[in-house]
Amino acid sequence: MYKPQYQPESRFLDLRGLKSHVLSWGEPSKPLVVMVHGWMDMAASFQFVVDALLAQTAGAYRVVALDWRGFGQSDWPVAQGCPGVRSYWFPDYLADLDALLDQLSPDRPVHLVGHSMGGNIAMLYAGVRPERIKTLVNLEGFGMLDSPAEKAPNRYAKWLDELKTPHQLRNYPDLNAVAARLQKTNARLSNDKALFLAQYWAKPVGDAYQLLGDPAHKIMNPIGYRLAEAQASWAAIQAPVLHVEAAQTEAGLWLSKAGEPVDFNAFRKRFDCVKNWQCSIVQEAGHMLHHDQPVEVARLLSAHFERRL
């Protein structure tokens, strides 16, 4: 199993009434880096890139990563039966991040790193609260295809139907099976890293292992993606933004399933509204590029952070 170079501190914070799990690495006195994960992932997903970042910079940063609501060891308000809560809503992630920074760094801006869904959240947040962000790194957070208004009735109808038929996630017989599931999604993930992640990605329940993600996250969002609204927030970002893509990203395939095939050269033009935006491509990596090439991702992070020390 993978052996971390820097062991994290695990603790819980009260964020807007929910018990929220965070992992922390490095000395509290160092400049703060906040990392936020993607869909069906967790804070420990950043262990490999944190190890590389702190090794490359001689421990120059304090890193904190959050398990979003409904993931990992944080509270799962839908599964736990909070009255009237049957879906997860994207704006809640912004409010949870705001509450996290209220506790971690109320008076100073932070370096913010987001992967996938976390990257989309980070981009919106940096425009809504520009004074709180020193630098922003968006790992494979592309946003979604703009949602045609005429599809709204069907989206709402499907959402209502899904609320009546709860989703389920399959269980696994042991951690090796969980690790194999992770490698099915990412064939580049080595055995030692897969087994390391598996212990955070699932917990024993009876004679099986249950994935640490609320199945309610699979319920579709009835509110379509509004690109113009996202771009209005992106245009308000004051921090320098580094957009990082993987050379072998699967994101184009996923986005094409939602609409027309994606031309990434054209797709990146949606970020033209961001005032201070740069793009880097990581070779020999897929969507989970922080697992595939943590040393290179860490190098990009530290170079970007140094733009605003």
N, C-alpha and C positions, 0 to 999 in steps of 0.2 A: 504494500500500500504506500501511496505517496506520503512522504514525511515533510510537514511544513517547516520551513526555515524560521518563520516567525509565527509563534502560537497566538491565536486570537484570544481576547477576553470576551466572554459571552455574558450579556446582561439584558435586562428588560426595562423598557421605558413605558410610561403611560403617555400615549399619543392620542389625544382626543377621546379618552375613555377606553381605548383598546390597549391590551398588553402587547407591546411590540418588541420583537427580538432584534438586537443589534450585536454585531461583532466588531471589535476594535483591535487595531494593531498599532504598535509604535508608541512613542512617548507623547503624553497629552500636551506637552508644551510646544510641539512642532506644528507647522502649518497644517490645517485640516483639509483632508480630502474625503468627500462623501461619495460613496458608490451605491448605485441603485440598480437592481437586477431586472431581468425581463420576465415574461410570462412563463409560469410553471418552472421557476428557478428559485434561488435563495441566496442569502448573503454569502455563504461559504463558497459560492461559485467563483468569487474573486480571489480565493486563496492563492492561486498560482501566480496571478499578475501582481498581487500584493507582495509576495515573496520576491519577485523579480524587481519590483519598484524599490522596495526598501533595501535590497542588496545593492542595486545600482547606485542609489543615492546615499548610502551609508546611514540609512534610517532617518532621512531628512523630513519625513512626513508622518503625521498621525492620520490613519485611515479608519473610517467608520462605514460599515455597510449594514443596511437595513433589510430585514425580511418584510416585504410589503404585507399589508393586511390580507389574510386568507392564504398566505404562503408560509412555508417553513414553520418556525416555532411561534410566530405571532398569532394573535387571536384570529379565528375564522368566524366572523360575525354571522354569516349565513348558516354554515353548518352547526354553529353553536346555538342557533335558534333565537338570535336577537329579534325582539318583536318588530314585525313589519319589514324586516330586511330579508329580501329574497334574491337580490342581485348585487353585483359589485359595479360601482360607478366610477368612471375615469376621474372626474374632478376630486374625488376623495383622495386619490393618490397625491394630488397637488397639495391638498390641505394637510395630509399626513407628513409630507416632506417639509412643509412650512412649520409644522409643529416640532418636527425633529430638529430643524435649525434653530428654532426658538430655544431649545434646550442645549444644543451643542455649541452654537455660535451666534448668540443673539445680537452681537454688536459688530462682528467682523464678517466680511464675505469669505466664501469657501471655494475651493476647487471642487467642481461637481462632475462626476463621471456616471453616465447611464448606458446600459446595454439594452438594445432592442426596445421592448416596451418601456424600460427605464430610461432609454435615450429619448423616446418621445415625450415622456413626462418631464425629463430634465429640460428639453428644449422649450416646452411651454412655460415651465416654471421660471426659467431664466428671463423670459420676456415679461412675465407677470410681476416678478420680484427682481428686477435687474440689479438692484443695489446689494443683493445678498450673494451674488455669484462673481467670483474673481476670474475664473476660467471655466470653460465648459468643454467636455469631451463626450461626443455622441458616438458610441460604438454600435454601428449597424441599426440605428434608429431612423427609419426612412419615412415614418408616417404611413398613412394608408392611401388608397385611391379615393378620390373625391366621390361622395355618394350622391347619385342623382336623386332629386327630390321625388320623382315619380315612384321610386322604390320604397318610400316610407311606409305606405299601408301594409305591404307584405312584411316588412321588417317588424313592425309593431305586432302584427298578427302572429308571426313566428315566435317572437319573444313571449307573448301571452301563452302560446302553446307550450313552450319549453318550461315556463314556470310551473306548469301542471304535471310535468314529467321530469322529475329530478334526474340530473346526470349522475353517473357513477364512474369512478376510476378503478381499474382492476388492481388487485393485490398481487404480490409476488412472494414466492416461497422462501427466499432468502436474499441477502445483500448481493450475492453473485448474480442473481437474476435481475435485480435492480440495476446493477452495473452494466449488464448486458443490454438492458433496455436503453440506458444512456448511450451506449456505443451504437445501438441501432439508429439513433437519431444523429449521432456524430461518429462516423467511422474512424475519424482521426484520433479519437480519445483513447489514450493508452490504458492498459489494464490497471496500472497502479492509480492513475488519476480517476478512472471510472469508479473503482472501489472506494476511494477516498470520498468522492462526491456522493456515492450511494448512501453512506452513513448519515448524511445530512438531508438527503432527498427523500428518505423514507424512515418509518419508525415501526417497531414490532407491535403488532396487534394480534393477540392470540398466537396462532401458529403460522402467521404470515406477516408480510411487511406492507404497510400502507403508505402510499405516496403522500408527501407533505404539501398538498395543494388542495384547497377546497374545490370539489367538483363543480360548484356553482360558477366558477370562473369560465366554464364551458358554455354557459348561457350567453346567447348572442346579445350584443348591445343594440337596443332598438333605435338609438340615436346615431344616425349616419355620420361618417367622417366629413367634416367641413373644412376643406383645405384653406379657404380664404380666412377663416377664423384662426387656424393654426399659423398661417403666414403673418397675420396681423400681430400675433404674439412673438413670432420669431423676429420680426422687424424691430421689435422693441428691445431685443437683447443688446446689452452694452459690452458684455465680456467677449473676449476672443473665443471663437468656436472652432474646435477641431472635429471634423466629421471623419470617422474611420470606417472603411469598408474592408471586407475580406475579398480577395481575388476570386475565390470559389464560393461566394455567398449563395445560399439557397433562397434568399429573400425575393429574388425576381420570380422564381417559381411560385412561391406562396402568394405574391401579389398578383401574378397572372391568373391564379385560380379565382381571385376576387373580381376580375374584369379582363381587360385586354392585356396581351403580353407587354412586358415592361422593357423599354429601351432606357438603360440606366444613364446614358449620357444625356438623354432628354429629361429623364426623371430628376436628375440632380438640379435642374434649372429651378425647381421649386424652392431651392435654398438661396436663390439669387437675392432674395429680400433680406438675408442676414448680413449685417453691416461688415462684420469681421469674421469671415468664414474661410477655412482651409480644408482640403480633403487629402487624406492619405489612404493608400491601398496596402493591405498586408498580404503578402504572398503566402502560398501554401496554407491557406486557412479558409474555413467556412464560417457560417453565421456565429458559431461559438468561438470566435477568434481569440478571446482571452483565455480559452483552454488550449487552442491549437498552437498559438504563438505568443505565450505570455511575456517572453523576454522582449520581443519586438514591440508588443503593445505597451509594455512598461517604459520602453525607451521613448516612444511617442508621447506617453503621458508626461514624463518628467521634462522633456523638451518643451512641451506646451505649457506646463506649469511655470517654467522658468521665464516665460514671457511676461508674467505678472507676479513676480516675487514680492 
